[in-house]
Amino acid sequence: MLKKQVMVKEIEKKYDHPLAEIVQIASQYKSEVLLEYDKYKINAKSIMGIIAFNPSEGMNVTIAADGNDEGAAVNALERFFICQ
């Protein structure tokens, strides 16, 4: 399992539909992908989970992935959250 903490930038300003895009990015990978904030752990491939989680600017989110392509999944979501 690979984990990385990132601070969410202005995703609402950079992306048209940031919550849907999180699910699209996570769904490209076979690994299990979770987003963690405080005591919450959300499946990044679940649109309902992401809507409830609602990552926004200034949140410190931990991206956790477990599987063969975990590194690529964590890196892709990190780039998304920091708007690169």
N, CA, C and O atoms as a Maestro MAE file, in Angstrom:
{
 s_m_m2io_version
 :::
 2.0.0
}

f_m_ct {
 s_m_title
 :::
 protein
 m_atom[336] {
  # First column is atom index #
  i_m_mmod_type
  r_m_x_coord
  r_m_y_coord
  r_m_z_coord
  i_m_residue_number
  s_m_chain_name
  s_m_pdb_residue_name
  s_m_pdb_atom_name
  i_m_atomic_number
  :::
  1 25 0.845 -1.178 0.000 1 A "MET " " N  " 7
  2 3 0.000 0.000 0.000 1 A "MET " " CA " 6
  3 2 0.888 1.239 0.000 1 A "MET " " C  " 6
  4 15 1.881 1.316 0.725 1 A "MET " " O  " 8
  5 25 0.512 2.191 -0.818 2 A "LEU " " N  " 7
  6 3 1.238 3.444 -0.941 2 A "LEU " " CA " 6
  7 2 0.311 4.576 -0.506 2 A "LEU " " C  " 6
  8 15 -0.853 4.627 -0.903 2 A "LEU " " O  " 8
  9 25 0.844 5.486 0.318 3 A "LYS " " N  " 7
  10 3 0.063 6.632 0.788 3 A "LYS " " CA " 6
  11 2 0.852 7.909 0.567 3 A "LYS " " C  " 6
  12 15 2.077 7.932 0.684 3 A "LYS " " O  " 8
  13 25 0.125 8.971 0.245 4 A "LYS " " N  " 7
  14 3 0.760 10.274 0.095 4 A "LYS " " CA " 6
  15 2 -0.243 11.347 0.487 4 A "LYS " " C  " 6
  16 15 -1.394 11.337 0.051 4 A "LYS " " O  " 8
  17 25 0.223 12.284 1.331 5 A "GLN " " N  " 7
  18 3 -0.655 13.382 1.752 5 A "GLN " " CA " 6
  19 2 -0.400 14.594 0.868 5 A "GLN " " C  " 6
  20 15 0.747 14.955 0.604 5 A "GLN " " O  " 8
  21 25 -1.489 15.221 0.412 6 A "VAL " " N  " 7
  22 3 -1.385 16.414 -0.425 6 A "VAL " " CA " 6
  23 2 -2.391 17.457 0.064 6 A "VAL " " C  " 6
  24 15 -3.414 17.126 0.665 6 A "VAL " " O  " 8
  25 25 -2.077 18.718 -0.207 7 A "MET " " N  " 7
  26 3 -3.026 19.785 0.089 7 A "MET " " CA " 6
  27 2 -3.763 20.123 -1.209 7 A "MET " " C  " 6
  28 15 -3.142 20.382 -2.240 7 A "MET " " O  " 8
  29 25 -5.068 20.116 -1.141 8 A "VAL " " N  " 7
  30 3 -5.901 20.385 -2.307 8 A "VAL " " CA " 6
  31 2 -5.795 21.862 -2.677 8 A "VAL " " C  " 6
  32 15 -5.943 22.743 -1.830 8 A "VAL " " O  " 8
  33 25 -5.537 22.113 -3.957 9 A "LYS " " N  " 7
  34 3 -5.478 23.485 -4.476 9 A "LYS " " CA " 6
  35 2 -6.858 23.881 -4.984 9 A "LYS " " C  " 6
  36 15 -7.857 23.302 -4.559 9 A "LYS " " O  " 8
  37 25 -6.928 24.827 -5.856 10 A "GLU " " N  " 7
  38 3 -8.193 25.381 -6.345 10 A "GLU " " CA " 6
  39 2 -8.800 24.524 -7.456 10 A "GLU " " C  " 6
  40 15 -8.942 24.992 -8.586 10 A "GLU " " O  " 8
  41 25 -9.156 23.287 -7.153 11 A "ILE " " N  " 7
  42 3 -9.672 22.385 -8.184 11 A "ILE " " CA " 6
  43 2 -10.999 22.872 -8.760 11 A "ILE " " C  " 6
  44 15 -11.311 22.589 -9.916 11 A "ILE " " O  " 8
  45 25 -11.780 23.599 -7.969 12 A "GLU " " N  " 7
  46 3 -13.063 24.100 -8.461 12 A "GLU " " CA " 6
  47 2 -12.869 25.124 -9.573 12 A "GLU " " C  " 6
  48 15 -13.721 25.259 -10.451 12 A "GLU " " O  " 8
  49 25 -11.759 25.841 -9.537 13 A "LYS " " N  " 7
  50 3 -11.483 26.863 -10.549 13 A "LYS " " CA " 6
  51 2 -10.803 26.281 -11.785 13 A "LYS " " C  " 6
  52 15 -11.005 26.779 -12.892 13 A "LYS " " O  " 8
  53 25 -10.009 25.244 -11.608 14 A "LYS " " N  " 7
  54 3 -9.244 24.691 -12.727 14 A "LYS " " CA " 6
  55 2 -10.039 23.688 -13.558 14 A "LYS " " C  " 6
  56 15 -9.877 23.630 -14.777 14 A "LYS " " O  " 8
  57 25 -10.888 22.903 -12.917 15 A "TYR " " N  " 7
  58 3 -11.596 21.825 -13.609 15 A "TYR " " CA " 6
  59 2 -13.087 22.125 -13.683 15 A "TYR " " C  " 6
  60 15 -13.664 22.716 -12.770 15 A "TYR " " O  " 8
  61 25 -13.698 21.707 -14.786 16 A "ASP " " N  " 7
  62 3 -15.135 21.943 -14.971 16 A "ASP " " CA " 6
  63 2 -15.988 21.120 -14.010 16 A "ASP " " C  " 6
  64 15 -16.940 21.636 -13.423 16 A "ASP " " O  " 8
  65 25 -15.650 19.841 -13.850 17 A "HIS " " N  " 7
  66 3 -16.412 18.924 -12.989 17 A "HIS " " CA " 6
  67 2 -15.428 18.131 -12.128 17 A "HIS " " C  " 6
  68 15 -15.205 16.946 -12.371 17 A "HIS " " O  " 8
  69 25 -14.841 18.785 -11.122 18 A "PRO " " N  " 7
  70 3 -13.746 18.130 -10.382 18 A "PRO " " CA " 6
  71 2 -14.132 16.828 -9.690 18 A "PRO " " C  " 6
  72 15 -13.326 15.898 -9.652 18 A "PRO " " O  " 8
  73 25 -15.331 16.736 -9.147 19 A "LEU " " N  " 7
  74 3 -15.693 15.506 -8.433 19 A "LEU " " CA " 6
  75 2 -15.796 14.329 -9.391 19 A "LEU " " C  " 6
  76 15 -15.317 13.236 -9.088 19 A "LEU " " O  " 8
  77 25 -16.408 14.543 -10.527 20 A "ALA " " N  " 7
  78 3 -16.508 13.476 -11.531 20 A "ALA " " CA " 6
  79 2 -15.129 13.117 -12.074 20 A "ALA " " C  " 6
  80 15 -14.853 11.950 -12.353 20 A "ALA " " O  " 8
  81 25 -14.269 14.113 -12.223 21 A "GLU " " N  " 7
  82 3 -12.935 13.855 -12.750 21 A "GLU " " CA " 6
  83 2 -12.091 13.023 -11.786 21 A "GLU " " C  " 6
  84 15 -11.258 12.229 -12.224 21 A "GLU " " O  " 8
  85 25 -12.296 13.195 -10.483 22 A "ILE " " N  " 7
  86 3 -11.591 12.356 -9.502 22 A "ILE " " CA " 6
  87 2 -11.948 10.894 -9.728 22 A "ILE " " C  " 6
  88 15 -11.069 10.033 -9.763 22 A "ILE " " O  " 8
  89 25 -13.231 10.618 -9.882 23 A "VAL " " N  " 7
  90 3 -13.695 9.246 -10.110 23 A "VAL " " CA " 6
  91 2 -13.134 8.708 -11.425 23 A "VAL " " C  " 6
  92 15 -12.716 7.552 -11.490 23 A "VAL " " O  " 8
  93 25 -13.120 9.529 -12.466 24 A "GLN " " N  " 7
  94 3 -12.594 9.090 -13.757 24 A "GLN " " CA " 6
  95 2 -11.111 8.740 -13.660 24 A "GLN " " C  " 6
  96 15 -10.671 7.736 -14.221 24 A "GLN " " O  " 8
  97 25 -10.353 9.553 -12.961 25 A "ILE " " N  " 7
  98 3 -8.920 9.281 -12.806 25 A "ILE " " CA " 6
  99 2 -8.713 7.989 -12.021 25 A "ILE " " C  " 6
  100 15 -7.970 7.108 -12.454 25 A "ILE " " O  " 8
  101 25 -9.366 7.878 -10.875 26 A "ALA " " N  " 7
  102 3 -9.195 6.687 -10.027 26 A "ALA " " CA " 6
  103 2 -9.627 5.411 -10.738 26 A "ALA " " C  " 6
  104 15 -9.027 4.353 -10.545 26 A "ALA " " O  " 8
  105 25 -10.663 5.510 -11.556 27 A "SER " " N  " 7
  106 3 -11.206 4.329 -12.240 27 A "SER " " CA " 6
  107 2 -10.298 3.817 -13.355 27 A "SER " " C  " 6
  108 15 -10.511 2.713 -13.857 27 A "SER " " O  " 8
  109 25 -9.307 4.580 -13.744 28 A "GLN " " N  " 7
  110 3 -8.359 4.142 -14.767 28 A "GLN " " CA " 6
  111 2 -7.400 3.084 -14.237 28 A "GLN " " C  " 6
  112 15 -6.701 2.434 -15.015 28 A "GLN " " O  " 8
  113 25 -7.360 2.906 -12.917 29 A "TYR " " N  " 7
  114 3 -6.379 2.010 -12.297 29 A "TYR " " CA " 6
  115 2 -7.068 0.817 -11.657 29 A "TYR " " C  " 6
  116 15 -8.192 0.916 -11.166 29 A "TYR " " O  " 8
  117 25 -6.375 -0.309 -11.672 30 A "LYS " " N  " 7
  118 3 -6.929 -1.529 -11.075 30 A "LYS " " CA " 6
  119 2 -6.802 -1.529 -9.560 30 A "LYS " " C  " 6
  120 15 -7.542 -2.238 -8.878 30 A "LYS " " O  " 8
  121 25 -5.887 -0.752 -9.032 31 A "SER " " N  " 7
  122 3 -5.666 -0.700 -7.581 31 A "SER " " CA " 6
  123 2 -6.890 -0.162 -6.854 31 A "SER " " C  " 6
  124 15 -7.687 0.593 -7.412 31 A "SER " " O  " 8
  125 25 -7.017 -0.568 -5.605 32 A "GLU " " N  " 7
  126 3 -8.013 0.050 -4.734 32 A "GLU " " CA " 6
  127 2 -7.473 1.436 -4.382 32 A "GLU " " C  " 6
  128 15 -6.321 1.566 -3.967 32 A "GLU " " O  " 8
  129 25 -8.295 2.463 -4.544 33 A "VAL " " N  " 7
  130 3 -7.859 3.838 -4.308 33 A "VAL " " CA " 6
  131 2 -8.797 4.486 -3.295 33 A "VAL " " C  " 6
  132 15 -10.009 4.549 -3.499 33 A "VAL " " O  " 8
  133 25 -8.212 4.964 -2.201 34 A "LEU " " N  " 7
  134 3 -8.986 5.607 -1.142 34 A "LEU " " CA " 6
  135 2 -8.495 7.031 -0.928 34 A "LEU " " C  " 6
  136 15 -7.318 7.333 -1.126 34 A "LEU " " O  " 8
  137 25 -9.409 7.895 -0.522 35 A "LEU " " N  " 7
  138 3 -9.058 9.241 -0.080 35 A "LEU " " CA " 6
  139 2 -9.384 9.310 1.398 35 A "LEU " " C  " 6
  140 15 -10.467 8.908 1.822 35 A "LEU " " O  " 8
  141 25 -8.438 9.826 2.191 36 A "GLU " " N  " 7
  142 3 -8.616 9.894 3.643 36 A "GLU " " CA " 6
  143 2 -8.513 11.338 4.102 36 A "GLU " " C  " 6
  144 15 -7.643 12.089 3.661 36 A "GLU " " O  " 8
  145 25 -9.413 11.708 4.992 37 A "TYR " " N  " 7
  146 3 -9.396 13.037 5.598 37 A "TYR " " CA " 6
  147 2 -9.974 12.887 6.995 37 A "TYR " " C  " 6
  148 15 -11.092 12.400 7.157 37 A "TYR " " O  " 8
  149 25 -9.224 13.300 8.000 38 A "ASP " " N  " 7
  150 3 -9.609 13.077 9.404 38 A "ASP " " CA " 6
  151 2 -9.913 11.602 9.592 38 A "ASP " " C  " 6
  152 15 -9.050 10.759 9.349 38 A "ASP " " O  " 8
  153 25 -11.118 11.279 10.017 39 A "LYS " " N  " 7
  154 3 -11.479 9.879 10.268 39 A "LYS " " CA " 6
  155 2 -12.196 9.235 9.082 39 A "LYS " " C  " 6
  156 15 -12.609 8.078 9.169 39 A "LYS " " O  " 8
  157 25 -12.350 9.960 7.988 40 A "TYR " " N  " 7
  158 3 -13.092 9.471 6.831 40 A "TYR " " CA " 6
  159 2 -12.181 8.786 5.833 40 A "TYR " " C  " 6
  160 15 -11.074 9.253 5.565 40 A "TYR " " O  " 8
  161 25 -12.656 7.663 5.278 41 A "LYS " " N  " 7
  162 3 -11.983 6.953 4.196 41 A "LYS " " CA " 6
  163 2 -13.018 6.722 3.107 41 A "LYS " " C  " 6
  164 15 -14.038 6.071 3.331 41 A "LYS " " O  " 8
  165 25 -12.745 7.263 1.926 42 A "ILE " " N  " 7
  166 3 -13.703 7.218 0.836 42 A "ILE " " CA " 6
  167 2 -13.091 6.484 -0.352 42 A "ILE " " C  " 6
  168 15 -11.927 6.693 -0.693 42 A "ILE " " O  " 8
  169 25 -13.884 5.627 -0.974 43 A "ASN " " N  " 7
  170 3 -13.474 4.960 -2.205 43 A "ASN " " CA " 6
  171 2 -13.453 6.009 -3.312 43 A "ASN " " C  " 6
  172 15 -14.492 6.589 -3.629 43 A "ASN " " O  " 8
  173 25 -12.296 6.260 -3.899 44 A "ALA " " N  " 7
  174 3 -12.154 7.303 -4.924 44 A "ALA " " CA " 6
  175 2 -12.855 6.944 -6.227 44 A "ALA " " C  " 6
  176 15 -12.995 7.797 -7.103 44 A "ALA " " O  " 8
  177 25 -13.295 5.707 -6.370 45 A "LYS " " N  " 7
  178 3 -13.992 5.282 -7.583 45 A "LYS " " CA " 6
  179 2 -15.505 5.395 -7.435 45 A "LYS " " C  " 6
  180 15 -16.241 5.061 -8.363 45 A "LYS " " O  " 8
  181 25 -15.973 5.857 -6.294 46 A "SER " " N  " 7
  182 3 -17.404 5.978 -6.016 46 A "SER " " CA " 6
  183 2 -17.834 7.437 -6.101 46 A "SER " " C  " 6
  184 15 -17.407 8.260 -5.292 46 A "SER " " O  " 8
  185 25 -18.678 7.758 -7.076 47 A "ILE " " N  " 7
  186 3 -19.121 9.145 -7.221 47 A "ILE " " CA " 6
  187 2 -19.904 9.595 -5.989 47 A "ILE " " C  " 6
  188 15 -19.778 10.745 -5.568 47 A "ILE " " O  " 8
  189 25 -20.696 8.723 -5.415 48 A "MET " " N  " 7
  190 3 -21.460 9.099 -4.217 48 A "MET " " CA " 6
  191 2 -20.520 9.379 -3.044 48 A "MET " " C  " 6
  192 15 -20.745 10.314 -2.275 48 A "MET " " O  " 8
  193 25 -19.480 8.577 -2.908 49 A "GLY " " N  " 7
  194 3 -18.504 8.800 -1.855 49 A "GLY " " CA " 6
  195 2 -17.768 10.118 -2.044 49 A "GLY " " C  " 6
  196 15 -17.550 10.857 -1.084 49 A "GLY " " O  " 8
  197 25 -17.386 10.410 -3.278 50 A "ILE " " N  " 7
  198 3 -16.662 11.652 -3.566 50 A "ILE " " CA " 6
  199 2 -17.558 12.864 -3.333 50 A "ILE " " C  " 6
  200 15 -17.102 13.878 -2.804 50 A "ILE " " O  " 8
  201 25 -18.820 12.768 -3.719 51 A "ILE " " N  " 7
  202 3 -19.753 13.880 -3.481 51 A "ILE " " CA " 6
  203 2 -19.876 14.136 -1.981 51 A "ILE " " C  " 6
  204 15 -19.867 15.289 -1.548 51 A "ILE " " O  " 8
  205 25 -19.990 13.084 -1.195 52 A "ALA " " N  " 7
  206 3 -20.099 13.249 0.261 52 A "ALA " " CA " 6
  207 2 -18.794 13.784 0.850 52 A "ALA " " C  " 6
  208 15 -18.820 14.597 1.774 52 A "ALA " " O  " 8
  209 25 -17.665 13.341 0.327 53 A "PHE " " N  " 7
  210 3 -16.348 13.755 0.803 53 A "PHE " " CA " 6
  211 2 -16.067 15.208 0.435 53 A "PHE " " C  " 6
  212 15 -15.566 15.978 1.255 53 A "PHE " " O  " 8
  213 25 -16.391 15.579 -0.802 54 A "ASN " " N  " 7
  214 3 -16.266 16.939 -1.326 54 A "ASN " " CA " 6
  215 2 -14.918 17.587 -1.025 54 A "ASN " " C  " 6
  216 15 -14.861 18.566 -0.280 54 A "ASN " " O  " 8
  217 25 -13.830 17.059 -1.590 55 A "PRO " " N  " 7
  218 3 -12.525 17.680 -1.360 55 A "PRO " " CA " 6
  219 2 -12.500 19.105 -1.901 55 A "PRO " " C  " 6
  220 15 -12.943 19.362 -3.020 55 A "PRO " " O  " 8
  221 25 -11.986 20.015 -1.106 56 A "SER " " N  " 7
  222 3 -11.966 21.420 -1.510 56 A "SER " " CA " 6
  223 2 -10.644 22.056 -1.108 56 A "SER " " C  " 6
  224 15 -9.853 21.475 -0.365 56 A "SER " " O  " 8
  225 25 -10.427 23.253 -1.611 57 A "GLU " " N  " 7
  226 3 -9.163 23.954 -1.410 57 A "GLU " " CA " 6
  227 2 -8.787 24.033 0.066 57 A "GLU " " C  " 6
  228 15 -9.607 24.362 0.922 57 A "GLU " " O  " 8
  229 25 -7.520 23.720 0.336 58 A "GLY " " N  " 7
  230 3 -6.985 23.806 1.684 58 A "GLY " " CA " 6
  231 2 -7.055 22.522 2.493 58 A "GLY " " C  " 6
  232 15 -6.424 22.428 3.546 58 A "GLY " " O  " 8
  233 25 -7.810 21.524 2.027 59 A "MET " " N  " 7
  234 3 -7.894 20.252 2.740 59 A "MET " " CA " 6
  235 2 -6.597 19.470 2.552 59 A "MET " " C  " 6
  236 15 -6.039 19.440 1.456 59 A "MET " " O  " 8
  237 25 -6.124 18.842 3.618 60 A "ASN " " N  " 7
  238 3 -5.005 17.908 3.532 60 A "ASN " " CA " 6
  239 2 -5.591 16.514 3.371 60 A "ASN " " C  " 6
  240 15 -6.147 15.951 4.315 60 A "ASN " " O  " 8
  241 25 -5.465 15.971 2.189 61 A "VAL " " N  " 7
  242 3 -6.048 14.680 1.843 61 A "VAL " " CA " 6
  243 2 -4.937 13.663 1.679 61 A "VAL " " C  " 6
  244 15 -3.914 13.946 1.055 61 A "VAL " " O  " 8
  245 25 -5.135 12.483 2.237 62 A "THR " " N  " 7
  246 3 -4.203 11.382 2.021 62 A "THR " " CA " 6
  247 2 -4.761 10.496 0.928 62 A "THR " " C  " 6
  248 15 -5.886 10.004 1.015 62 A "THR " " O  " 8
  249 25 -3.955 10.301 -0.102 63 A "ILE " " N  " 7
  250 3 -4.309 9.400 -1.190 63 A "ILE " " CA " 6
  251 2 -3.660 8.062 -0.869 63 A "ILE " " C  " 6
  252 15 -2.445 7.989 -0.682 63 A "ILE " " O  " 8
  253 25 -4.452 7.015 -0.805 64 A "ALA " " N  " 7
  254 3 -3.943 5.678 -0.500 64 A "ALA " " CA " 6
  255 2 -4.342 4.734 -1.622 64 A "ALA " " C  " 6
  256 15 -5.497 4.726 -2.047 64 A "ALA " " O  " 8
  257 25 -3.400 3.944 -2.100 65 A "ALA " " N  " 7
  258 3 -3.693 2.982 -3.156 65 A "ALA " " CA " 6
  259 2 -3.008 1.671 -2.840 65 A "ALA " " C  " 6
  260 15 -1.914 1.639 -2.278 65 A "ALA " " O  " 8
  261 25 -3.676 0.584 -3.212 66 A "ASP " " N  " 7
  262 3 -3.136 -0.748 -2.969 66 A "ASP " " CA " 6
  263 2 -3.380 -1.601 -4.208 66 A "ASP " " C  " 6
  264 15 -4.525 -1.865 -4.578 66 A "ASP " " O  " 8
  265 25 -2.299 -2.026 -4.840 67 A "GLY " " N  " 7
  266 3 -2.417 -2.864 -6.028 67 A "GLY " " CA " 6
  267 2 -1.197 -2.720 -6.916 67 A "GLY " " C  " 6
  268 15 -0.235 -2.037 -6.565 67 A "GLY " " O  " 8
  269 25 -1.248 -3.372 -8.072 68 A "ASN " " N  " 7
  270 3 -0.102 -3.387 -8.976 68 A "ASN " " CA " 6
  271 2 0.255 -2.021 -9.537 68 A "ASN " " C  " 6
  272 15 1.428 -1.746 -9.789 68 A "ASN " " O  " 8
  273 25 -0.737 -1.162 -9.737 69 A "ASP " " N  " 7
  274 3 -0.478 0.155 -10.312 69 A "ASP " " CA " 6
  275 2 -0.694 1.277 -9.292 69 A "ASP " " C  " 6
  276 15 -1.082 2.389 -9.653 69 A "ASP " " O  " 8
  277 25 -0.441 0.977 -8.026 70 A "GLU " " N  " 7
  278 3 -0.696 1.943 -6.951 70 A "GLU " " CA " 6
  279 2 0.108 3.233 -7.107 70 A "GLU " " C  " 6
  280 15 -0.409 4.317 -6.836 70 A "GLU " " O  " 8
  281 25 1.352 3.131 -7.536 71 A "GLY " " N  " 7
  282 3 2.183 4.319 -7.702 71 A "GLY " " CA " 6
  283 2 1.622 5.270 -8.740 71 A "GLY " " C  " 6
  284 15 1.563 6.481 -8.526 71 A "GLY " " O  " 8
  285 25 1.214 4.710 -9.860 72 A "ALA " " N  " 7
  286 3 0.648 5.534 -10.930 72 A "ALA " " CA " 6
  287 2 -0.666 6.174 -10.489 72 A "ALA " " C  " 6
  288 15 -0.936 7.327 -10.825 72 A "ALA " " O  " 8
  289 25 -1.479 5.442 -9.744 73 A "ALA " " N  " 7
  290 3 -2.759 5.971 -9.270 73 A "ALA " " CA " 6
  291 2 -2.543 7.126 -8.299 73 A "ALA " " C  " 6
  292 15 -3.201 8.160 -8.415 73 A "ALA " " O  " 8
  293 25 -1.636 6.964 -7.350 74 A "VAL " " N  " 7
  294 3 -1.352 8.017 -6.373 74 A "VAL " " CA " 6
  295 2 -0.789 9.246 -7.080 74 A "VAL " " C  " 6
  296 15 -1.186 10.372 -6.778 74 A "VAL " " O  " 8
  297 25 0.132 9.036 -8.019 75 A "ASN " " N  " 7
  298 3 0.727 10.168 -8.737 75 A "ASN " " CA " 6
  299 2 -0.299 10.930 -9.558 75 A "ASN " " C  " 6
  300 15 -0.271 12.160 -9.588 75 A "ASN " " O  " 8
  301 25 -1.200 10.228 -10.222 76 A "ALA " " N  " 7
  302 3 -2.216 10.887 -11.046 76 A "ALA " " CA " 6
  303 2 -3.155 11.729 -10.186 76 A "ALA " " C  " 6
  304 15 -3.482 12.859 -10.547 76 A "ALA " " O  " 8
  305 25 -3.582 11.191 -9.067 77 A "LEU " " N  " 7
  306 3 -4.478 11.955 -8.193 77 A "LEU " " CA " 6
  307 2 -3.747 13.110 -7.516 77 A "LEU " " C  " 6
  308 15 -4.334 14.169 -7.297 77 A "LEU " " O  " 8
  309 25 -2.479 12.916 -7.186 78 A "GLU " " N  " 7
  310 3 -1.708 14.017 -6.611 78 A "GLU " " CA " 6
  311 2 -1.631 15.178 -7.601 78 A "GLU " " C  " 6
  312 15 -1.861 16.329 -7.228 78 A "GLU " " O  " 8
  313 25 -1.309 14.881 -8.854 79 A "ARG " " N  " 7
  314 3 -1.233 15.935 -9.874 79 A "ARG " " CA " 6
  315 2 -2.580 16.644 -10.020 79 A "ARG " " C  " 6
  316 15 -2.625 17.862 -10.197 79 A "ARG " " O  " 8
  317 25 -3.669 15.892 -9.947 80 A "PHE " " N  " 7
  318 3 -4.994 16.486 -10.039 80 A "PHE " " CA " 6
  319 2 -5.240 17.448 -8.878 80 A "PHE " " C  " 6
  320 15 -5.648 18.590 -9.088 80 A "PHE " " O  " 8
  321 25 -4.990 16.982 -7.657 81 A "PHE " " N  " 7
  322 3 -5.298 17.799 -6.477 81 A "PHE " " CA " 6
  323 2 -4.428 19.042 -6.358 81 A "PHE " " C  " 6
  324 15 -4.868 20.053 -5.811 81 A "PHE " " O  " 8
  325 25 -3.200 18.979 -6.863 82 A "ILE " " N  " 7
  326 3 -2.350 20.168 -6.764 82 A "ILE " " CA " 6
  327 2 -2.380 20.975 -8.065 82 A "ILE " " C  " 6
  328 15 -1.600 21.909 -8.252 82 A "ILE " " O  " 8
  329 25 -3.303 20.590 -8.962 83 A "CYS " " N  " 7
  330 3 -3.566 21.344 -10.204 83 A "CYS " " CA " 6
  331 2 -2.353 21.426 -11.122 83 A "CYS " " C  " 6
  332 15 -2.031 22.500 -11.629 83 A "CYS " " O  " 8
  333 25 -1.686 20.315 -11.337 84 A "GLN " " N  " 7
  334 3 -0.561 20.286 -12.279 84 A "GLN " " CA " 6
  335 2 -0.971 19.645 -13.574 84 A "GLN " " C  " 6
  336 15 -0.158 19.531 -14.491 84 A "GLN " " O  " 8
  :::
 }
 m_bond[335] {
  # First column is bond index #
  i_m_from
  i_m_to
  i_m_order
  :::
  1 1 2 1
  2 2 3 1
  3 3 4 2
  4 3 5 1
  5 5 6 1
  6 6 7 1
  7 7 8 2
  8 7 9 1
  9 9 10 1
  10 10 11 1
  11 11 12 2
  12 11 13 1
  13 13 14 1
  14 14 15 1
  15 15 16 2
  16 15 17 1
  17 17 18 1
  18 18 19 1
  19 19 20 2
  20 19 21 1
  21 21 22 1
  22 22 23 1
  23 23 24 2
  24 23 25 1
  25 25 26 1
  26 26 27 1
  27 27 28 2
  28 27 29 1
  29 29 30 1
  30 30 31 1
  31 31 32 2
  32 31 33 1
  33 33 34 1
  34 34 35 1
  35 35 36 2
  36 35 37 1
  37 37 38 1
  38 38 39 1
  39 39 40 2
  40 39 41 1
  41 41 42 1
  42 42 43 1
  43 43 44 2
  44 43 45 1
  45 45 46 1
  46 46 47 1
  47 47 48 2
  48 47 49 1
  49 49 50 1
  50 50 51 1
  51 51 52 2
  52 51 53 1
  53 53 54 1
  54 54 55 1
  55 55 56 2
  56 55 57 1
  57 57 58 1
  58 58 59 1
  59 59 60 2
  60 59 61 1
  61 61 62 1
  62 62 63 1
  63 63 64 2
  64 63 65 1
  65 65 66 1
  66 66 67 1
  67 67 68 2
  68 67 69 1
  69 69 70 1
  70 70 71 1
  71 71 72 2
  72 71 73 1
  73 73 74 1
  74 74 75 1
  75 75 76 2
  76 75 77 1
  77 77 78 1
  78 78 79 1
  79 79 80 2
  80 79 81 1
  81 81 82 1
  82 82 83 1
  83 83 84 2
  84 83 85 1
  85 85 86 1
  86 86 87 1
  87 87 88 2
  88 87 89 1
  89 89 90 1
  90 90 91 1
  91 91 92 2
  92 91 93 1
  93 93 94 1
  94 94 95 1
  95 95 96 2
  96 95 97 1
  97 97 98 1
  98 98 99 1
  99 99 100 2
  100 99 101 1
  101 101 102 1
  102 102 103 1
  103 103 104 2
  104 103 105 1
  105 105 106 1
  106 106 107 1
  107 107 108 2
  108 107 109 1
  109 109 110 1
  110 110 111 1
  111 111 112 2
  112 111 113 1
  113 113 114 1
  114 114 115 1
  115 115 116 2
  116 115 117 1
  117 117 118 1
  118 118 119 1
  119 119 120 2
  120 119 121 1
  121 121 122 1
  122 122 123 1
  123 123 124 2
  124 123 125 1
  125 125 126 1
  126 126 127 1
  127 127 128 2
  128 127 129 1
  129 129 130 1
  130 130 131 1
  131 131 132 2
  132 131 133 1
  133 133 134 1
  134 134 135 1
  135 135 136 2
  136 135 137 1
  137 137 138 1
  138 138 139 1
  139 139 140 2
  140 139 141 1
  141 141 142 1
  142 142 143 1
  143 143 144 2
  144 143 145 1
  145 145 146 1
  146 146 147 1
  147 147 148 2
  148 147 149 1
  149 149 150 1
  150 150 151 1
  151 151 152 2
  152 151 153 1
  153 153 154 1
  154 154 155 1
  155 155 156 2
  156 155 157 1
  157 157 158 1
  158 158 159 1
  159 159 160 2
  160 159 161 1
  161 161 162 1
  162 162 163 1
  163 163 164 2
  164 163 165 1
  165 165 166 1
  166 166 167 1
  167 167 168 2
  168 167 169 1
  169 169 170 1
  170 170 171 1
  171 171 172 2
  172 171 173 1
  173 173 174 1
  174 174 175 1
  175 175 176 2
  176 175 177 1
  177 177 178 1
  178 178 179 1
  179 179 180 2
  180 179 181 1
  181 181 182 1
  182 182 183 1
  183 183 184 2
  184 183 185 1
  185 185 186 1
  186 186 187 1
  187 187 188 2
  188 187 189 1
  189 189 190 1
  190 190 191 1
  191 191 192 2
  192 191 193 1
  193 193 194 1
  194 194 195 1
  195 195 196 2
  196 195 197 1
  197 197 198 1
  198 198 199 1
  199 199 200 2
  200 199 201 1
  201 201 202 1
  202 202 203 1
  203 203 204 2
  204 203 205 1
  205 205 206 1
  206 206 207 1
  207 207 208 2
  208 207 209 1
  209 209 210 1
  210 210 211 1
  211 211 212 2
  212 211 213 1
  213 213 214 1
  214 214 215 1
  215 215 216 2
  216 215 217 1
  217 217 218 1
  218 218 219 1
  219 219 220 2
  220 219 221 1
  221 221 222 1
  222 222 223 1
  223 223 224 2
  224 223 225 1
  225 225 226 1
  226 226 227 1
  227 227 228 2
  228 227 229 1
  229 229 230 1
  230 230 231 1
  231 231 232 2
  232 231 233 1
  233 233 234 1
  234 234 235 1
  235 235 236 2
  236 235 237 1
  237 237 238 1
  238 238 239 1
  239 239 240 2
  240 239 241 1
  241 241 242 1
  242 242 243 1
  243 243 244 2
  244 243 245 1
  245 245 246 1
  246 246 247 1
  247 247 248 2
  248 247 249 1
  249 249 250 1
  250 250 251 1
  251 251 252 2
  252 251 253 1
  253 253 254 1
  254 254 255 1
  255 255 256 2
  256 255 257 1
  257 257 258 1
  258 258 259 1
  259 259 260 2
  260 259 261 1
  261 261 262 1
  262 262 263 1
  263 263 264 2
  264 263 265 1
  265 265 266 1
  266 266 267 1
  267 267 268 2
  268 267 269 1
  269 269 270 1
  270 270 271 1
  271 271 272 2
  272 271 273 1
  273 273 274 1
  274 274 275 1
  275 275 276 2
  276 275 277 1
  277 277 278 1
  278 278 279 1
  279 279 280 2
  280 279 281 1
  281 281 282 1
  282 282 283 1
  283 283 284 2
  284 283 285 1
  285 285 286 1
  286 286 287 1
  287 287 288 2
  288 287 289 1
  289 289 290 1
  290 290 291 1
  291 291 292 2
  292 291 293 1
  293 293 294 1
  294 294 295 1
  295 295 296 2
  296 295 297 1
  297 297 298 1
  298 298 299 1
  299 299 300 2
  300 299 301 1
  301 301 302 1
  302 302 303 1
  303 303 304 2
  304 303 305 1
  305 305 306 1
  306 306 307 1
  307 307 308 2
  308 307 309 1
  309 309 310 1
  310 310 311 1
  311 311 312 2
  312 311 313 1
  313 313 314 1
  314 314 315 1
  315 315 316 2
  316 315 317 1
  317 317 318 1
  318 318 319 1
  319 319 320 2
  320 319 321 1
  321 321 322 1
  322 322 323 1
  323 323 324 2
  324 323 325 1
  325 325 326 1
  326 326 327 1
  327 327 328 2
  328 327 329 1
  329 329 330 1
  330 330 331 1
  331 331 332 2
  332 331 333 1
  333 333 334 1
  334 334 335 1
  335 335 336 2
  :::
 }
}
